[in-house]
Amino acid sequence: MTRVAMSLYVQTLLCLGAFSLTAALYTPSPQKTLFETPQEFFQFKEDRKLMWCRMEPQLTDEDEWIRDIPTCSFGGYYPVGPRTEL
């Protein structure tokens, strides 16, 4: 019994030591903002004006309304080949 308890004690100390060392050495990277300047934000908003969305109802088998689901189109290239499921 003491052998198992000693092993558990040693494992606990090793885990705590590894965690403490990792916490002491870790330095988080600075947060990167999505937009560097206000002009970049305004350009982002201008580019999104071409995007359009519509709401499509989700219905049960008995045609009872559950909720509306947004379907958005972003424009751009649509391949004519077969689709693959990811």
KAQUIFEN-V589386 format. One record per residue. N is the residue number from 1. RES is the residue in one letter. OMEGA is omega as a letter, one per 30 degrees, with the letter a starting at -180 (999 if undefined). D_FIRST is the distance of its C-alpha to the first C-alpha in whole Angstrom. Layout:
<<N;RES;OMEGA;D_FIRST> <N;RES;OMEGA;D_FIRST>>
This chain:
<<1;M;a;0> <2;T;l;4> <3;R;l;5> <4;V;a;5> <5;A;l;6> <6;M;l;9> <7;S;l;10> <8;L;l;11> <9;Y;a;12> <10;V;l;14> <11;Q;l;15> <12;T;l;17> <13;L;l;18> <14;L;l;20> <15;C;l;21> <16;L;l;23> <17;G;l;24> <18;A;l;26> <19;F;a;27> <20;S;l;29> <21;L;l;30> <22;T;l;32> <23;A;a;33> <24;A;a;35> <25;L;a;36> <26;Y;l;37> <27;T;a;41> <28;P;l;42> <29;S;a;46> <30;P;a;49> <31;Q;l;50> <32;K;l;53> <33;T;a;55> <34;L;a;57> <35;F;a;61> <36;E;a;62> <37;T;l;65> <38;P;l;67> <39;Q;l;69> <40;E;l;66> <41;F;l;65> <42;F;l;69> <43;Q;l;69> <44;F;l;66> <45;K;l;67> <46;E;l;71> <47;D;a;69> <48;R;l;67> <49;K;l;71> <50;L;a;71> <51;M;l;68> <52;W;a;69> <53;C;l;67> <54;R;l;67> <55;M;l;66> <56;E;a;65> <57;P;l;64> <58;Q;a;61> <59;L;l;62> <60;T;l;61> <61;D;l;62> <62;E;a;64> <63;D;l;66> <64;E;a;64> <65;W;l;63> <66;I;a;60> <67;R;l;60> <68;D;a;62> <69;I;l;60> <70;P;l;62> <71;T;a;63> <72;C;l;64> <73;S;a;66> <74;F;a;66> <75;G;l;69> <76;G;a;69> <77;Y;l;68> <78;Y;a;67> <79;P;l;67> <80;V;a;69> <81;G;l;67> <82;P;l;64> <83;R;l;61> <84;T;l;57> <85;E;l;55> <86;L;999;52>>
